[in-house]
Amino acid sequence: MTELTMGKALTAAMRRALADDDKTLVMGEDIGRLGGVFRITDGLQSEFGPRRVVDTPLAESGIVGTAVGLAFRGFRPIVEIQFDGFVYPAFDQIVSQVAKLHYRTQGRVKMPITIRIPWAGGVGAAEHHSESPEAYFVHTAGLRVVAVSNPQDAYTMLRQAIASDDPVVFFEPKRLYHAKGEVDLDADIADAAPLGLARVVREGTDVTVVTYGAQVTTALDAALAAEDEGISLEVIDLRSLSPVDYGTVAASVRRTGRVVVTHEASREAGVAAEVIASITEKCFHYLEAAPLRVTGHDIPYPPAKLEHHHLPDLDRILDAVDRVLGRPSGVQEVTA
């Protein structure tokens, strides 16, 4: 085991993929000589050369469109979108080409493209640098959508995404790039948990808290605080947002009878809404209280000085826990 930051774990995953398969390449803005804005691709171009680690023009639609052509010719492109809010110029390529070509060609053409997106807030960034666009891609049939929350998953799941013949939108919480953890660099991805499997990261008996990305850390902090009041929270890291591992979530909710879902993205038509609808269908007779969402507000992402009001925090999660337990609550959630 090696202690790595999440950023270094992602670098290691791409280095391994580039070394293992000369049909794998990395493309994006400033990812070569600079090593990327967050230095996630640092050193890869000097090691593998500019034909394998490609600095592209600032044209996200062109980058993804080029990846589609490369995939047609048997390559496995890894595309970096520099910031979450910059993915929108490539949206048409992703939903109209990347997601559809396997189906359109009746399986004759595969799209083994991994689209890495530094994602979400909490880093004091400017406009268009802290967005959470995952629901757009979850809604799009033909895409796998995953979100990592720790260095080991960052390493293993990125390697699994690159090896997959399905297109994968790979969300990396940028506020966790410097979070450290033990990583098994020698692990065989064939023996790892499947890419679509959720994980119970903390067992509990009273309330199930479902989340993903950087919110996993916040949920674990909330579980620790709740323990002081004698409340036992079970925390589930979805890991995969499309498809969702409803088996793991439903098994937990059937034990606890209560569920809170939290994410940074806006509330309206977000991932939490779909998870709650599906869990209500699957677990209706087990629920002791209506499921609740704790999310970002339905506003454009606020300026850096105000983002702490927007991001779901420990207090908002614990308030939702109190409400599903029928306890007095002190925070009024915005519901409209």
N, C-alpha and C positions, 0 to 999 in steps of 0.2 A: 504493500500500500504506500502511496505517495501523497503528501499533503499538497494540494493545489488550490488556487482560486478557481472560481467558476470560469473566468476568462481563460486561464491557462489550460483548464480541462477541455474547453472547446478547441483551443489551438491544438492540443495533443490529439484530439479526435480527428481533426482535419489532416494533421501531419500523417497519422496512421492510414487514413483513407487514401491520401495521395501516394504514399509509399506502396500500398498494397495493390493499387490498380491504376495503371497509367492512362486509363480512360476517364479518371476522375480529375476535375479541375475546379478551381475557385475563381469567381469573377465578381467584380464590384468596384465601387468608387473609392479610390485611395487605399485599396486593400493590399497593394503590392509593395512598392517602395516605402510607403508610410506605415504599412502594417495595420491599416484601418483606424478609424476615429478612436476606437476603444482598444486598439492594438491587439485585437483577437487574432489577426492573421500575421502578426509580427514574425519575421524571419522565414516565412514560408516561400516567398518569392526568391530569396537568395538561395534557398535549399533546393527548390524544384524548378526555378526558372520562370521567365515572363510568359511562356506559352502555356504553363500549367496554373499560374497564379496571375490573373490578368487584370491590370488596371483598365477600367472602362471609362468612357465618357459619362458625364452626369446626365444620364437618360435612362430612368428606371424601366420604361416600356421597352427600350432597345435592349437593355441588359436581359430582361426576362424573355423577350422575343428571340434573342440570340441563343439563350439556353434551350428554348424549344427546338430550334434548328439543330443544336448539338445533340439533344436527346434523340431526335430522329435518326442521327448518324451513329448512335450507340454510345455516346458519352454520358457521364453522370455529373452534370454541373451542380456546383454548390454556389448559390447566388447570395450575396450579402446586400440587403437593403440598409443603407447607412443609418437611418432612423425610422421608427414606426410610422411617423406621419408622412414619410417620403414614399410609402408603398402605393399610394393612390394613383400616381401616373401609370403604374404597372397593373392596376386592377383589371383592366380589360384583358390584358394578356393572360393573367392568372385565371380569371373565371371563364373566359371564352376559349382559350387555347389549352393551357396547362391542365385544367380540370376536365376538359371535354375530349381530348384527342384519343385517349384509350377507348372510350365509349364510341366515339364517332367512327373509329377505324375497326370496330368490332373486335378489339383486342390485339390487332396486328401491330400497333405502335404503342410502346410504353413511354411514360414520361418520368424517368427516375431523377427528378429535379428536387433539390432541397433549397428552400428559400428561407434564409436566416434573417430574422428581424429583431434587432435590439429594441426593446419594447417596454412600454409603461413608464410610470412616473417615479417621483421620489428622489430625483437627482438635481432639482433646481434648474431645469433646462428651459430653453425658450420655446415659443410657440411651435407646434408641429414636431416637437422632440420628445413628447411624453404621452403619446396617445395609446389607446387600447382598441385596435381594430379587429380583434379576433372574431367577433360575431359575424362579420361580413364573410369570412372564410369558412366558418363553421356552417353557415347557411348554404354554402356552395358544394353541391354533390360532386364527388370526384377528387376531393382534397383530403389528405390527412392533416390534422392540425394538432400540434403538441406544444406544451409549455413546460419548461424545466424549472426546478426550484432549488437545486443543490449541485455541487460539482460532480458527484458520481453520475447522476442522471444526465447532466450536461454532456459528459464524456460518452456514456453508453448510448443514450438516446440519439445523439448526433451521429454516431457511427451506424446505428440502426436505420436512421432516416436516410443516410447516404446510400446504404446497401439496399434500401427498399426500392422496388420497381414502381411504387406509387409516388406521386408528387406529395411532398411534405412541406407545410408551412411551419417553420420552427421558431417559436417565440422564446427569446432570451431576456429575462428581466434585468435591465441594465443596472438597477440599483444593487443587484447581487453579484455583479462581475467580480468584485473584490472579496466576496465571502469565501472562506476557506473550508475545506473538508478533505477527508481521506478518499483517494481515488485509486481503484485497482486498474492500472493501465494494462495489465496482462489478461484481464477477464475476456473470455470468449463471448461475443455478443449472442451467439447461438444459445448460450446457457443463461442469458440475462432475462429478466422479466420482459414479456412482450411489450412492444411499443405502445399498444393500446390499453395496457392494464393500469388501473388506479392502484394507489398504495395507501394503506392505513399507516400513517406516520405516528399516531398516538392513539392508543386504545382508551375507550371510555364507556360509560354506561348511561349517562343522562341525556346528552344531546349530541347529534352528529353535526360537525362543522365541515362543509365541503368547500374546497377552494383550489387554487393553482397558482403557479408563479411565485412572485414575492409575497403574496398574501399568505402563503403557507407559514412563513416565519411569524407573521402577525397573528395568525390563528393559533400557533403553538404558544406564543406569548400570552394570548387570551386564555388558553387552556391552563397554563401555569397559574395565572391570576385567579381563575375560577376555582382552582383546587384549594386555594386559601379559604374559600367560602363553602367548601364541601361539595362542589359541583364537579362532576367528571365529564369532560368533553372528549369525544372521539374525533380526531382530525383526519380527514381524507384529502390527499393530494391527487387530483384527477389525472395529472400528467398528460393525458390525451383528451382533447376537447372535441375531436371528431375522428373516430367514433368515441363515445363516452362509455366507460366500463360501468354500466348500470348494475351489473351483478354485485360488484363490491359495495357500491353505494346503497343499494336496496337491502343487502344483508345487514349493513350497519343500522339503517333506519328501522328495520324490523326489530332490532334489539333495543334501540334507544327510544323509539316512538316520536322523536322530535328532530327537526333538521333546520339548520341555518346555512345558507349558501352565500359566500362573499367573494367579490372580485372588484378590481379597480375600475373596470369599464362602466359605462353608463347603465342605468337600471333598465330603461325601456328596451324590450326585445333583446336583452343580453343573454349570455350563457346561463346565468342563474335562473332566468325565467324558464328556459327549456329544461334545465335539470329539475326544477321544482315541479313543472308540469308532468314530466315523465315519472318522477318519484311518487307523485300523488296518484298517478294511474296504477303504478305497480304496488304501492304500499298503503293505499287509502285506509284499509281496515286496521292497520297497525299504528296510524298516526294519532297521537294524543293532543296535538295542537297544529294549527295551520303553519306550514313552512314559511320561513321569512328570508328576505334578501337583505344583504348589507353591501352596498355598491357605491361607485362614484355617482355623482349627481348628473342629471340630464342637462348638462351645460357643456359648451366647448371647454377644453382643458384650461384651467385658470393660470394666471401668471404665477411664477415660482414662489412669490411671497405668500400666496394664498393656497398652494396645493395641499398643505396639511389639513385644510378644511374639506378638501375634496376626497382625499384618499381615505378609505375605510381604516379605522384604527382600532386598537384594543377596546376602547370604551364603547364604540358603536357595536362591535361584535358582542361584547358582554351584555349590552342593553338588549340586543335581539335574543340572546340566550335567556335573559331574565323573562322576556315576554313569552317565549315558547314554554317556559316553565311555570308561567302564571304568576311570576313575582313582580313587585312594583319596579318600574323602570324609570330612569332619569333622563334619557335622551330621546327626543322626539324625531323619529325618522321622517324624511320627506317622502311622501307617497304619491305625489302628483307631478 
